Amino acid sequence: MRKEEFSRLSISQKIKTLYLEGSFVVAIRYYRHKVNLYLLGDEYVEVFYNHKLDQIEKIEFLARKHSRMKFYLDQIKIA
């Protein structure tokens, strides 16, 4: 699935796609969110879950050069 197609999906469709086609990599805490990182094809996707509201607030692609990548690199090796 191309990034443009994935970006147009609803949150529930994105969740289903990640569950069926993606691979869970790692979870981190980031401010008020638990963020799950998935690999979808050759792209990383973040799922931001707000535990206080008990809801997923956003699902978006993570650029490999984004500053948040350092939080993941502390836990795993990403090529």
C-alpha positions in Angstrom: 0.0 0.0 0.0 1.3 3.4 -0.9 1.7 6.2 1.7 -0.9 8.3 0.0 -3.5 5.5 0.1 -2.8 4.7 3.7 -3.0 8.4 4.7 -6.5 8.7 3.3 -7.8 5.8 5.3 -9.9 6.3 8.5 -8.2 5.5 11.8 -10.1 2.2 12.1 -9.0 1.2 8.5 -5.4 2.2 9.4 -5.5 0.0 12.5 -6.8 -2.9 10.5 -4.1 -2.4 7.8 -1.3 -2.3 10.4 -2.7 -5.4 12.2 -2.9 -7.4 8.9 0.0 -6.1 6.9 2.4 -4.4 9.4 4.9 -5.6 11.9 5.0 -4.3 15.5 8.5 -3.0 16.3 8.5 -1.4 19.7 6.5 0.9 22.1 7.7 4.0 23.8 6.3 6.6 26.2 6.2 10.1 24.6 4.6 12.9 26.8 1.1 11.8 27.4 1.1 9.0 24.8 2.1 5.4 24.5 3.5 5.3 20.9 3.6 2.0 19.1 6.0 1.8 16.1 5.1 -0.5 13.2 6.8 -1.3 10.0 4.5 -1.2 7.0 6.3 -2.2 3.9 9.5 -0.2 4.2 7.9 2.7 6.1 7.6 3.3 9.8 4.2 4.2 11.2 3.5 5.5 14.7 0.3 4.9 16.6 -0.3 7.5 19.3 -2.5 6.1 22.2 -3.7 8.4 25.0 -4.3 6.1 27.9 -6.1 8.8 30.0 -8.7 9.2 27.2 -8.4 5.5 26.3 -8.2 6.3 22.6 -5.9 6.4 19.6 -5.4 10.0 18.8 -3.4 9.7 15.6 -1.6 7.3 13.2 1.1 8.8 11.0 4.3 7.9 9.2 7.6 8.6 10.9 10.4 10.1 8.8 13.6 8.3 9.4 15.3 11.7 10.2 12.7 12.9 12.6 14.1 13.8 16.1 11.7 11.3 17.7 13.6 8.5 16.0 16.3 8.8 18.8 13.7 7.4 21.3 13.4 4.2 19.3 17.1 3.9 18.6 17.8 3.7 22.3 15.8 0.4 22.4 16.4 -1.2 19.0 18.6 -1.1 16.0 16.7 0.4 13.0 18.4 0.0 9.6 
